[in-house]
């Protein structure tokens, strides 16, 4: 009987780390909602700045909004939250800031598969909690799906607005982010935050 009690106690004690690890590999609804809100704020702010610039400067004159202002918006939100926030592309335009890492490639693959299977673009997101340095970290990706007006800077060579190709050669000499059609996955807003 004593052996059975000790065996049972040992099994229970050894299962505690598994229970704790499981609890740390899921994000709460509140954590996901807060992460979604920050992603939405980035996209809304960037969209507003881009629309203002397009009206005032046209497509070629608005390329600096994505190159300079978008990272500033992300950095401001990162400073406010303490999270890592950026945008990555399925085809890279900004090699310094938009090149996906291993997890982001995985997220883009999931988002693209969901989009191809009929998911609505506005609902496309993917998240996962991973252990980093022994701490649970939420990785979150919100899809950026190409809209019709985006072909002026991301479409085929024939669709690019006047002056865009030349401006891209100057601003992004290694650009690969053209040739898209409306409705395709362009990239994602990605957030990494401790839980």
PyMOL commands that set and color helices and strands:
alter all, ss='L'
color gray80, all
select helices_A, chain A and resi 2-23+29-81+102-116+121-123+148-154+164-171
alter helices_A, ss='H'
color red, helices_A
select strands_A, chain A and resi 84-89+125-132+135-145+185-194
alter strands_A, ss='S'
color yellow, strands_A
deselect
rebuild
show_as cartoon
